[in-house]
């Protein structure tokens, strides 16, 4: 399968703990995106990488959130000192090419529940 | 402020009939639009796209129409099938890579 994969699929944690999610994009895609989706809402953009460079960050990405893509392949999203409001589905997407907007292909998501 | 709006939270259609899902946007600089389908517990699946230089794009049973003056796009599914039952999201982007999503429309196709 050459689609976007995300691990873990589900994560339950206690408030105050740190969590890390991983995303493996489609292999030839140089762009990688993180989104967050809460119930009844569409995905909300968090951040975007082109290769290993983090080029855009949303206001939603507080200083407790950090994302990396060290070798321009997989990416990790870490949330430090989790809060109950962080409970959401975290989606990763990838696309290819340079220049303007390109179609983004999503992974299955990681559902986070903070107790 | 919601820049992309899907004002119909749900839609029910008989199998074989046309499904029309609507999406409105406020930013006149948006120039690339996508439709996604989402099943429960899965990520969104890309359906069809359209750029602002076109007003229509077709792919099989799916057609997207773009009315730039009205800042409106719609997705037509003909004929509708029970397997099309899902939540549909429209998304828009202004040249860059940040896509803004609507809140989704839940489509139910009744056999």
Interface residues (C-beta under 8 A of the other chain):
Chain A: X4 X6 X31 X33 X40 X41 X42 X43 X44 X45 X48 X50 X55 X56 X58 X91 X93 X95 X100 X101 X102 X103 X104 X105 X106 X107 X108 X109 X111
Chain B: X4 X31 X32 X34 X36 X41 X42 X43 X44 X45 X46 X49 X89 X91 X93 X95 X96 X97 X98 X99 X100 X101 X102 X103 X104
